[in-house]
């Protein structure tokens, strides 16, 4: 800094500090610099002046050097006192240079769309179950019966999380519980209590229970025979605006095909992006990976919150730590960062940019999609910042679409 600039910062800081202290003979903010220094101390005035100067001249330096940092700077003060102008060094992390490979040679195979008859049959079976009749019976449980039970499962003498419930309904043999658990219910009668043991499968989806033995105590309260309606025209008519079973099947096939087509489209785009990542050369600053992990952590917290689960509870149930989880996310975060950088470089090279008309069209689409929320949508995108974010998002989607078209072109 020039000596005059530094002295101006000293004077401004002293004036600011004088507003909060009592300097005899002077009104707040009117005391001379020397008097303020004698009252609050030279160190405090210099510290206040340095903070103000760094905030101001750091931004000036960025503009002069045309530098766009992606994280807060590391500031080192090299010289500073009351008379000597401030000298500081700011080390910043900038967006890395991205070297795209020959993305023109990216090719993605297109898989044929085939409707799975078993999926159609499964949907019909679910519709059949929704219209089933449940008739109370005075007999032992048979496979396919509905039952209401209390159960208490223990591992090493302690009830495990999710291992106990009261007045719990299930259809025996439906596969919601472990096969050995449901098999043990067969033959039980209303009011009967039974204790049995079983071993969780080695590949059980909750790893903390895999291959462990559990003891269950079950009490049966109610038993009902499940009478399924026939899958016919009558069932179809009761399920909606369908004239017969053929019309219902056609509707199911339509939605099933649309679902398969979306999955295949997502697969193709993901495959194209993966190839683009493999062709891209970039030296990633750790800052970018750390920022991505923080974003992933924020999304993770939000997802758990939707399930009414705290991060602490999740970590405890899965025998995980935050540090271990973040470490596991290192590689996925790295790939996500490279994907973002590669797609941005591709977008720039292909001159892809959403227009204001594109933004307006997307806002209109959102209003039509969420009519009850259209006023909030209008207010949100009345701000330039939100419109800019939406424009960036649309530009990214357009880049992915362009890459996909290139990769699947014959």
C-alpha positions in Angstrom: 0.0 0.0 0.0 1.0 3.6 -0.6 1.9 5.5 2.6 -1.0 7.9 2.1 -3.5 5.1 1.6 -2.3 3.4 4.8 -2.5 6.6 6.9 -6.0 7.2 5.6 -7.0 3.7 6.8 -5.4 4.4 10.2 -7.5 7.6 10.5 -10.7 5.9 9.4 -10.2 3.1 11.9 -9.3 5.4 14.7 -12.5 7.5 14.0 -14.6 4.3 13.9 -13.1 3.1 17.2 -13.6 6.5 18.9 -17.3 6.2 18.5 -17.4 3.4 21.0 -15.0 4.8 23.6 -15.0 7.8 25.9 -12.2 10.3 25.0 -12.4 13.1 27.6 -13.2 16.5 26.0 -14.4 15.1 22.7 -17.7 13.9 21.3 -17.9 10.3 20.0 -16.2 10.0 16.6 -14.5 13.5 16.9 -11.3 12.7 18.9 -7.9 13.1 17.1 -6.1 10.0 16.0 -3.3 10.4 18.6 -5.9 10.6 21.4 -7.7 7.5 20.2 -4.5 5.6 20.0 -3.6 6.6 23.5 -7.0 5.5 24.7 -7.6 2.1 22.9 -3.9 1.2 22.1 -1.9 1.2 19.0 -2.4 -2.6 18.4 -6.2 -2.3 18.2 -6.1 0.6 15.8 -3.6 -1.1 13.5 -5.5 -4.3 13.6 -8.8 -2.6 12.7 -7.0 -0.7 9.9 -5.4 -3.8 8.5 -8.7 -5.7 8.4 -10.4 -2.8 6.6 -7.5 -2.4 4.1 -7.2 -6.1 3.3 -10.9 -6.3 2.6 -10.7 -3.3 0.3 -7.4 -3.8 -1.6 -7.8 -7.6 -2.0 -10.9 -7.0 -4.2 -9.0 -4.3 -6.1 -6.1 -6.6 -6.7 -8.5 -9.4 -8.0 -10.0 -6.9 -10.5 -6.6 -5.6 -11.6 -5.2 -9.1 -12.1 -8.4 -10.5 -13.6 -8.4 -13.3 -11.1 -11.6 -15.3 -10.2 -11.0 -17.2 -7.0 -13.1 -20.3 -6.1 -12.5 -20.1 -2.3 -11.6 -17.6 0.4 -7.9 -16.5 0.2 -5.1 -17.3 2.5 -3.8 -14.0 3.8 -0.3 -13.5 5.2 0.6 -10.0 6.6 4.3 -9.4 5.8 4.7 -5.9 7.1 2.5 -3.8 9.4 2.8 -1.1 12.1 1.5 2.4 12.7 3.9 4.2 10.4 4.9 1.5 7.9 2.4 0.8 5.1 0.7 -2.6 5.2 2.1 -5.3 3.0 0.1 -8.5 2.7 0.1 -11.5 0.4 -3.1 -13.2 -0.7 -2.9 -16.8 -2.1 -6.0 -17.8 -4.0 -7.3 -21.0 -5.6 -8.6 -20.4 -9.1 -10.6 -22.6 -11.5 -8.2 -25.1 -13.1 -7.5 -25.3 -16.8 -9.4 -28.1 -18.5 -8.1 -30.0 -21.5 -10.9 -31.7 -23.3 -10.0 -34.7 -25.4 -11.5 -35.6 -28.8 -15.1 -35.7 -27.6 -16.2 -36.1 -31.2 -15.3 -39.8 -31.0 -17.6 -40.4 -28.0 -20.1 -43.1 -28.9 -22.8 -44.7 -26.8 -24.7 -47.8 -27.8 -28.5 -47.6 -27.9 -30.2 -50.5 -26.3 -33.5 -51.7 -27.7 -36.6 -51.0 -25.6 -38.4 -54.2 -24.5 -41.4 -54.3 -22.3 -41.0 -56.9 -19.5 -44.2 -59.1 -19.3 -43.3 -60.0 -15.6 -43.5 -56.3 -14.7 -46.9 -56.0 -16.3 -48.0 -59.1 -14.4 -46.6 -57.7 -11.2 -48.6 -54.5 -11.6 -51.8 -56.5 -12.2 -51.1 -58.6 -9.1 -50.8 -55.4 -7.0 -54.1 -54.1 -8.4 -55.6 -57.5 -7.6 -54.3 -57.3 -4.0 -55.7 -53.8 -3.6 -59.2 -55.2 -4.3 -58.8 -58.4 -2.2 -61.3 -59.3 0.5 -60.1 -60.1 4.1 -62.4 -62.6 5.9 -61.8 -63.4 9.6 -61.2 -67.1 10.3 -60.9 -69.2 13.4 -58.1 -71.5 12.4 -54.3 -71.7 12.2 -52.3 -69.5 9.9 -51.8 -70.7 6.3 -49.5 -69.3 3.7 -51.2 -66.4 2.0 -53.2 -65.4 5.1 -53.3 -61.9 6.6 -52.3 -61.7 10.2 -51.9 -59.1 12.9 -49.0 -59.8 15.3 -46.8 -58.4 18.0 -43.1 -59.4 17.6 -40.0 -58.7 19.6 -36.6 -59.6 18.1 -33.5 -59.7 20.2 -29.8 -60.1 19.3 -27.6 -61.1 22.3 -30.6 -60.6 24.6 -31.2 -57.0 23.5 -34.1 -55.8 21.2 -32.4 -54.4 18.1 -33.6 -51.3 16.2 -36.6 -52.1 14.1 -36.9 -55.5 15.7 -40.1 -55.0 17.6 -43.6 -53.9 16.7 -47.2 -54.2 18.1 -50.4 -54.9 16.1 -48.3 -55.3 13.0 -50.1 -56.4 9.8 -48.6 -58.7 7.2 -49.5 -61.3 4.6 -47.7 -64.5 5.3 -45.5 -65.5 2.4 -45.5 -62.0 0.9 -41.7 -61.7 1.4 -41.8 -58.5 3.4 -40.1 -60.3 6.3 -37.4 -62.9 6.2 -38.6 -66.3 4.8 -37.8 -68.1 8.0 -39.7 -65.6 10.0 -42.9 -66.0 7.9 -42.5 -69.7 7.8 -42.5 -69.8 11.6 -45.9 -68.2 11.7 -47.6 -71.0 9.7 -49.6 -73.1 12.0 -50.0 -70.5 14.8 -53.5 -69.6 16.1 -55.1 -66.5 17.4 -53.8 -65.7 20.9 -50.8 -68.0 20.6 -47.3 -66.9 21.5 -44.3 -68.5 20.0 -40.5 -68.0 20.4 -38.1 -69.1 17.7 -34.6 -68.3 16.4 -33.3 -67.5 12.9 -30.1 -66.3 11.3 -29.9 -63.2 9.1 -28.5 -63.9 5.6 -24.8 -63.3 5.1 -25.7 -60.7 2.4 -28.5 -59.0 4.4 -29.0 -55.4 3.3 -28.4 -54.0 6.8 -24.7 -55.1 7.3 -24.9 -54.8 11.1 -27.3 -57.7 11.2 -25.7 -59.9 8.5 -25.1 -63.5 9.6 -26.3 -62.8 13.1 -28.7 -65.0 15.1 -31.8 -63.4 16.5 -34.5 -64.7 18.8 -38.1 -63.6 18.1 -41.2 -63.8 20.3 -44.4 -63.5 18.3 -48.0 -63.2 19.5 -50.9 -63.6 17.0 -53.9 -61.3 17.5 -56.0 -61.8 14.3 -56.0 -64.1 11.2 -57.9 -63.4 8.0 -58.2 -65.4 4.8 -57.2 -63.3 1.8 -59.6 -63.8 -1.1 -58.2 -62.4 -4.3 -60.5 -61.3 -7.2 -59.9 -62.8 -10.6 -57.8 -60.7 -13.0 -60.5 -60.0 -15.6 -62.6 -57.3 -17.2 -64.5 -56.7 -14.0 -61.3 -56.0 -12.1 -60.1 -53.6 -14.8 -63.4 -51.6 -14.6 -63.1 -51.3 -10.8 -59.5 -50.0 -11.2 -60.3 -46.9 -13.3 -61.7 -45.7 -16.5 -61.1 -48.9 -18.4 -63.6 -50.8 -20.5 -61.9 -54.2 -20.2 -58.7 -55.9 -19.1 -57.0 -55.3 -22.4 -57.4 -51.5 -22.0 -55.9 -51.8 -18.5 -52.9 -53.8 -19.8 -52.4 -51.3 -22.6 -52.3 -48.4 -20.0 -49.8 -50.3 -17.8 -47.6 -51.2 -20.8 -47.6 -47.5 -21.8 -46.4 -46.3 -18.5 -43.9 -49.2 -18.2 -42.5 -48.4 -21.6 -42.1 -44.7 -20.8 -40.3 -45.7 -17.6 -37.9 -48.0 -19.5 -37.3 -45.3 -22.1 -36.4 -42.7 -19.4 -34.1 -45.2 -17.7 -32.4 -45.9 -21.1 -32.1 -42.2 -21.9 -30.5 -41.6 -18.5 -28.1 -44.5 -19.0 -27.1 -43.1 -22.4 -26.4 -39.6 -21.1 -24.5 -41.0 -18.1 -22.4 -43.1 -20.4 -21.6 -40.1 -22.6 -20.6 -38.0 -19.6 -18.4 -40.9 -18.2 -16.5 -41.0 -21.5 -16.1 -37.2 -21.5 -14.6 -37.5 -18.0 -12.2 -40.2 -19.1 -11.0 -37.9 -22.0 -10.6 -34.9 -19.8 -7.3 -33.8 -18.3 -7.4 -31.5 -15.3 -5.4 -30.9 -12.1 -8.1 -30.6 -9.4 -7.4 -28.3 -6.4 -8.4 -30.0 -3.2 -10.6 -27.0 -2.5 -13.0 -28.1 -5.2 -13.3 -31.6 -3.9 -13.8 -30.4 -0.4 -16.5 -28.0 -1.6 -18.3 -30.9 -3.4 -18.1 -33.1 -0.3 -19.7 -30.3 1.7 -22.5 -30.0 -0.9 -23.0 -33.8 -0.8 -23.1 -33.6 3.0 -25.8 -30.9 2.9 -27.9 -33.0 0.5 -27.4 -36.0 2.7 -28.6 -34.2 5.8 -31.7 -33.0 3.8 -32.5 -36.5 2.7 -32.3 -37.8 6.2 -34.4 -34.9 7.5 -37.1 -35.9 5.0 -37.1 -39.4 6.7 -37.1 -37.8 10.2 -33.7 -39.2 10.9 -30.7 -37.2 12.3 -27.2 -37.7 11.0 -26.1 -38.8 14.5 -28.8 -41.6 14.5 -27.8 -42.7 11.0 -24.1 -42.9 11.9 -24.9 -44.8 15.1 -27.2 -47.3 13.3 -24.7 -48.0 10.5 -21.6 -48.1 12.8 -20.2 -45.2 10.7 -18.4 -42.0 11.5 -18.6 -38.7 9.7 -14.9 -38.9 8.9 -15.2 -42.4 7.4 -18.2 -41.3 5.3 -16.5 -38.2 4.0 -13.5 -40.4 3.0 -15.8 -42.8 1.1 -17.2 -39.8 -0.7 -13.7 -38.6 -1.9 -13.8 -40.5 -5.2 -17.5 -39.8 -6.1 -16.9 -36.1 -5.3 -13.8 -36.0 -7.5 -15.8 -37.5 -10.4 -18.6 -35.1 -9.9 -16.2 -32.1 -10.0 -14.5 -33.3 -13.1 -17.9 -33.9 -14.8 -18.9 -30.4 -14.0 -15.7 -28.9 -15.3 -15.7 -31.1 -18.4 -19.3 -30.2 -19.2 -18.6 -26.5 -18.7 -15.6 -26.7 -21.0 -17.7 -28.6 -23.6 -20.5 -26.0 -23.3 -18.1 -23.1 -23.9 -16.4 -24.9 -26.8 -19.7 -25.6 -28.5 -21.0 -22.1 -27.7 -24.0 -23.4 -25.8 -25.8 -20.8 -23.7 -29.5 -20.6 -22.6 -31.3 -17.5 -23.6 -33.6 -15.2 -21.6 -36.4 -16.8 -23.7 -35.3 -20.2 -22.5 -35.5 -19.0 -18.9 -38.9 -17.5 -19.4 -40.2 -20.8 -21.0 -38.8 -22.8 -18.1 -40.5 -20.5 -15.5 -43.8 -20.9 -17.4 -43.3 -24.7 -17.4 -42.7 -24.7 -13.6 -45.9 -22.5 -13.0 -48.0 -24.9 -15.1 -46.5 -27.9 -13.3 -47.1 -26.4 -9.9 -50.1 -24.2 -10.2 -50.7 -23.9 -6.5 -47.2 -22.5 -6.1 -47.1 -20.2 -9.1 -47.0 -17.0 -7.1 -44.0 -18.2 -5.1 -42.3 -19.2 -8.4 -43.0 -15.8 -9.9 -41.6 -14.1 -6.8 -38.5 -16.3 -6.7 -37.5 -15.7 -10.3 -38.2 -11.9 -10.1 -34.7 -11.7 -8.6 -31.8 -11.5 -11.0 -29.7 -13.9 -9.0 -32.3 -16.7 -9.2 -32.8 -16.1 -12.9 -29.0 -16.3 -13.4 -28.9 -19.6 -11.5 -31.7 -21.0 -13.6 -30.0 -19.9 -16.8 -26.8 -21.7 -15.7 -28.8 -24.8 -14.9 -30.5 -24.8 -18.3 -27.2 -24.2 -20.1 -25.8 -27.3 -18.4 -28.8 -29.4 -19.4 -28.5 -28.1 -22.9 -24.8 -29.2 -22.9 -25.7 -32.7 -21.8 -28.3 -33.0 -24.4 -25.9 -31.8 -27.1 -23.3 -34.3 -25.9 -25.9 -37.1 -25.9 -27.0 -36.3 -29.5 -23.4 -36.4 -30.7 -22.7 -39.7 -28.9 -25.8 -41.5 -30.2 -25.7 -40.1 -33.7 -25.3 -42.8 -36.4 
